[in-house]
Amino acid sequence: MANIGNLSRRNTALLWLLAAAIFIGGFIYFEQIALLYVVATLGIVLLLLVVAFSDLENVGRENMDSN
């Protein structure tokens, strides 16, 4: 369950982190700071939408009922 293909969750997270670092580093290297601001803003909006539409009411409910 924890494996995606042949990669563990930790290796998958490190791969995403490396990809994001290369992406951001590329924007800085090519002096595309305005595009970096736009991408960062869209990322924050996407994160806020995920949190807004997530079902946080039922998180951990099964652990509380068993006590």
VOGU-3710 file (C-alpha; in Angstrom, 3 decimals, decimal comma):
1> manignlsrr> 0,000/0,000/0,000  2,857/2,395/0,784  4,624/1,696/-2,491  3,834/3,483/-5,717  5,399/1,304/-8,359  8,881/0,605/-7,040  9,204/3,831/-5,037  8,351/4,207/-1,380  6,390/7,201/-0,128  9,582/8,809/1,130
11> ntallwllaa> 11,358/8,438/-2,222  8,302/9,733/-4,063  8,183/12,794/-1,788  11,907/13,394/-2,319  11,437/13,113/-6,074  8,639/15,728/-5,987  10,807/17,960/-3,796  13,712/17,687/-6,248  11,420/18,474/-9,191  10,032/21,549/-7,417
21> aifiggfiyf> 13,550/22,734/-6,531  14,687/22,393/-10,160  11,554/24,190/-11,349  12,027/27,102/-8,933  15,770/27,205/-9,548  15,138/27,387/-13,288  12,840/30,366/-12,861  15,416/32,145/-10,718  18,301/31,296/-13,080  16,450/32,576/-16,146
31> eqiallyvva> 15,290/35,642/-14,190  11,595/34,895/-14,550  10,635/36,190/-11,126  7,268/37,502/-12,333  6,315/33,993/-13,502  7,562/32,596/-10,210  5,161/34,923/-8,372  2,275/33,770/-10,565  3,098/30,079/-10,044  3,456/30,595/-6,285
41> tlgivllllv> 0,117/32,404/-6,121  -1,624/29,653/-8,085  -0,034/27,048/-5,816  -1,348/28,784/-2,706  -4,823/29,080/-4,245  -4,778/25,381/-5,133  -3,689/24,452/-1,610  -6,454/26,589/-0,093  -9,044/24,991/-2,393  -7,920/21,499/-1,380
51> vafsdlenvg> -8,219/22,417/2,288  -11,568/24,150/1,750  -13,153/21,144/0,037  -11,579/18,447/2,204  -13,791/16,529/4,597  -12,136/17,408/7,891  -15,228/16,621/9,924  -14,781/12,844/9,724  -11,005/12,676/10,151  -10,099/10,363/13,024
61> renmdsn> -13,727/9,610/13,844  -13,205/5,801/13,900  -10,488/6,094/16,568  -12,697/8,181/18,867  -15,666/5,795/18,648  -13,650/2,729/19,698  -12,748/4,225/23,125
//
